[in-house]
């Protein structure tokens, strides 16, 4: 049956993650394509797509506090109802209404992902943390293997099955999620005074805490590149000979899943900063972005090689940084500070659409991805750090 991160209670949580993110794997393709068909600019499409994680970013720290106070399961059950409403709203509105639905979904995701990740971190022993976070991330990407191709089929077929699928996902996720359980070890109660600390003091930690600052900058910039891929690949693929957005996104998601499962035990889980490991990951990300950029001239081979390299980078970066922070952040405020870190990932993906959209309008998709590669080079050097003791005492 498995033990630790692979035990049955945790496998149920991973299945819930798969169900929850299934809708997004299709919406990430359908919304840009439908937006372009209605005459929307890249900037407008980027804003609508970015609204999802931009909203998530603002609610993550608050979600960390609420989960710390009420526990992950109580929060999870309420959030699944809001998520269901958001998914159904997609089926009742046009492009304009998508903005509201994206924001509602963003609020839901802030609480959902924080509840699941905090629950996993709190319930697993330290040696299994990185595996738990990696498997959570793996199952969030599994829908991306078939979702994009299914979305292309729905869009090309006239959206006749769109409503049925969205409603089915909303209901299945709600029913499955309501019965979820997270066994948590007894911990000391958190002093009431901590609940009253203003969020501004936590935001200041993004600068003051050197560990949080370094990880947040790396995640923010990397996520901008990931976001630019998510939002604009469905449109960029049309410009590439033999390029297919569904195949690209399927390849990238399959690589993330394969890499996260096969490499999950190699992700550092010792609370130390491994410069060579993280610099290598940033190098993969840089080469991936440049390969995608060059595919306009070089052809589909570079396009799909970029998908594989991008997938490996995604598979490694997030669980590595999240696990590292779970060791070095002060325990009293760890949940809220982790929420801030994850918020930086959300902001980055959002900015990947909001900032890179106008750049694509002004120049081209190829130039925009070249700029992404340049950002990756900067982060490669930023990730370097001399070996030192970097354990922060609570």
N, C-alpha and C positions, 0 to 999 in steps of 0.2 A: 504493500500500500504506500510505502514511502515514509520518510520522516523529515522533520525540520521543514524547510521551504517546499518540499515535495509531498508533504502529508495531505490527506484528504481535505481538511478544513481550508487549507491554503489553495489547493487546486480548485475548490468551489469559488474562491475569490477571484482566481485568475480567469475562470470561465465568465464570471460577472463582468470583469474588465473587457473581455472579448466582446460580449454582447453590447456593452455600453458604447464602445468605440466603433461598432459596425456601421452605424449611421454616418459618422463623420468620414469614414473611408470613401463613401459614395458622394457625400455632399462636397467634399474637396474637389471632385471632378465636375459634378453637375453645375455648381454655382458659377465657376469661371466660364464654362462653355455657354451656359444660358445667358450670363451677363454679356458676353461678347455678341451673342446672337441678337440681343436687344440693343446693341450699340453702345454699351458701357465702355469707358476707357479703362486702361490698365490701372490707373489711379483709383477709379471708382470700385473696380473689382477688388483691388488690394484693400480698400477701406472696409468693404463688406466682409471679406474673408478675415481681415485683421481684427474686426470688432469682436470676434469670438474669443480669441486669447487675450486681447487687450482688456476685455471685461474680466476674464479669468484672473489676470494679473492683479487687478485691484482687490479682488475678493480673496485671494489666496492667504494673505496674512491673517485676515479676519477669520477665515475658515480654520486656520491653525489654532486660533484662540478658542473658537467655538467647539472644536473637536477635543481640545485639551480640557475644556470645561464639562461637556456633555457626553463625550465618548463617541467613537466613530460610527457605531451602528445606528444610534438615534438620528444622527445627522444624515447618514446615508439614506435612510428610508424616506425622509422628507424630500431630499434632493432628487430622488428617482421620480417622484411625482412631477416636479418642476421640469425635469428633463423630458418626460413623456409629453407634457404640454407643448414644449418647444418643438419637438419632432412633429407633432400633429400640426402645429402652426405652419411649418414649412409646406404642408400639403394644401393649405387654405389661402396662401398669399402669393403675390408675384415677387419680383426682385426687390422692390421697396420693403416689403414685409419680411424679407429674409434678414434684413439688418436687425430687426427686433428679435427674431428667432435666434440669430447668432449670439446676441447679447444674453438672452435667457439661457441658451446652451452654455455660454461662457460662465455664468454664475454657477450652473449645475456642475460643470467640470471642475471648477475651483474646489468645491466641497467634496465631490466624488473622489477625485484623485488624491486629495489630501487625506481624506478619511481612510482610503485603502492603503496608502503608503505609510501613514503614521501607524495604522493598525498593524501592518506587517513589521515595521521597525520595532514597535513596542513588544510584539508577541514572539519574535524570533531571537534566539541567542546571538551574540555578537558575531560569531564565526559564520552564521548563515545569512546575515543581513544583505550582503552584496548579491547572494543568490536570489533572495526574496525580491529585492528591487529589480534585478535583472529579469526575473520571470514575470513580474508585474508589467515591466516595459515590453517584454516579448509579446505577451498576450494583448497589449494595447496596439501592437503593430500587426498581429495576425490578420485582422480584417483587411488590412491593406494589400494582402496577396490577391484576393479575389474581388474585393470591393470596387476598385477602379474599373476593372473590365465589366463588372455588372452595371456600374454607373453609366459607362459608355453605351452599353446595350439598352439601358432604360432611356437615356437621352435620345439616342438615334431612333428608338422605337416609338417616340412620341409621349414619353412620360406616363403611359397608361398604368404601369405597375408601381409608380413612385409612391402613391398614397398608401397602397396595400402594404408595401415593404416598410415604410416609416411607422405606420400604426403597429405592425407586427413586432418591430424592434422595440418600440416604446412599451408595449404590453409585456413582452417576454422579459425584458430587462427589469421592469418593475416587479413582476411576480418572482423572478429568480432572486433579485436583490433583497426582497423583503425577508427571505428566510436565511440570509447570510449571517454567519456568526464569526466573531474574532475573539479567540481566547487570549486574554491579556493577563500577564502576571501582575500581582498586587504591587502597586508602587506607592511611595509616600505622597500624601495629598499636596497639591501645589498651593502655596499660601495665597489667600484672597488678594493680598496687595498686588501680586503679579498681574491679576486680571485687570487692574485699574491703570496699569502703566500705559501711557499713551502710545499709539502706534508710531508716532513720530520718533520716539526714542529707539524703536526697533529699526526703523528705516535708517537711522543714523549709523546702525551697526553695519550697513552695507559698505560704509567707508571706514569706520573705526576698527571693525574686526578684519584683520588681514587675510584670514582664511576664507571668510565669506566674500570679501571683496574680490580676491583672485578668482575664486570659482564662479562668482556671479558675472564677472567681465567675460570670462571664457565662454560661459553658457549663453550670455546675451548675444555676443557676436556670432558664435556658432549657430545659434538659433535663427539669426537673421538669414543666414545662408540656407538653413533647412526650410525656413518660411518662404524664401524666394522660389525654392524648388516646388514646394507644395502648391503654391498659388498659381505659378505661371507655366509650369511644365505642360499642363493640358493645352495651353495655347502655343507655347514654343515648339512642341512636338510637330505641329502642323507645318512648320517652316523647314523641317529636316526631312530629307529624302529617306524613306523607309522608317521614319520615326513614328512611334506610337505611344501616346501618353499612358495608356492602360498597361502596356508591356513594361514601360519604364517604371511606373509606380509599383507594379507587381514585383519586378526584379528587386527594386530597392527594399520593399517591405519584406520580401522573402529572405533577402540577405540579412536584414536586421534580425529577423526571427532565427535564422540559422546561426548567425554569429552570437546572438545573445544566449542561445541554448548551449552551443558548443564551447563558448569562451567564458561562460558565467563563473567558472571556478578560477579563472585566471585574472579576473578583475580584482584589484587589490582590496583587501578587507582588513587592513591592519592599522588604519589611522595615520599612515605616513604618505607624504607627497612623493609620487613616483614621476619625476620630470620626464624621463625618457619615454615612459608609457604614454603620458598625456601629450607630449610633443609629437610622438609618432601618430597619435590619433588626429592631431591638428594637421599634420602633413597629409594624411589620407584625405581629410576634408578639403584641403587646398587643391590637391591634384584632382579630386572629384569635380569641384566647381570649374576648374580650368578645362577639364575634359568635356564637360557639358557645354561650356562656352565654345570650344574649338569644334564641336560636332556640327555646327552650321557649315563649316568648310570641310571638315574631315569625314563627316557622315555618321550614320547610325551607330557604327561600332564604338566610337568615342562617347556617344550619347548613352549607350547601355553600360559601357565600362564605368562611366561616371555614376550610374545608378548603383552598381555593386560597391564601389569605393565609398560613396555617400552612405550606403546602408551600413557598412562596417563601422564608419566613423560614428554614426548615430547609435549603433548598438553598444559601443564602448563608452562614449563620453558621459552621457547622463548618469548611468548607474555608478560609474567610477567617482564622479564628483559628489553625487548624493551620498554614497557610502562613506566617502572621506569626511564629509561634513557631519555625518551622524556620529562620528568619533570625536571631532575636534571642537564642535560647538558646545557651549555651556548647557548642561542638561536642563536647567530651570526654564530656559527659553528656547530650547532646541526646536520644538514644533513650529513656533512662530517664525524663527529664523530660517528654518527649512522652507517654510511657506514663502518667505521673501526670495530665497534662492530660486525656487520653482517659478515664482512670479517673473524673475528675470528671463527664464526660458520662454515663458509665455509672451513677454514683451518683445523678445527677440524675434519669435515667429511672426508676431503681429507686425513688427517693423519691417520684416522681410517682404510683406505685402505693401504696407503703407509707404515706405521709403523707396523700395526697389521698383514699385509700379511706375511712379513718375520718371525714374531713370530709364526704364524700358520704353516709356512713351517718348522721351527726349532723344534717346540713342537707339538701342535695340536690345532684345533679350540676350544676345550673345555678349554685348559689351557689359550688360548688367551682371551676368554671371562671371565675367572676367574681373569685375570690381569685387565680387564675392570672393574670388580666389585671392585677390590682394589682401582682403581682410583676414583670410586664413593664414597668410604669411606672417602678418603682424601678430596673430595669436600664437603662432608656432614659437616665436621668440618670447612672447609674454608668459608662456607656460613654463619656461625654464626657471629653476630655483636651485640654489645650492642646498646640499643635504644639511638638514639641521633638525633639532628637536622641535616639533610643531604641534605638541599636544596642549590644548588650552584647558586650564582647570576651571571647573564650574564655579 
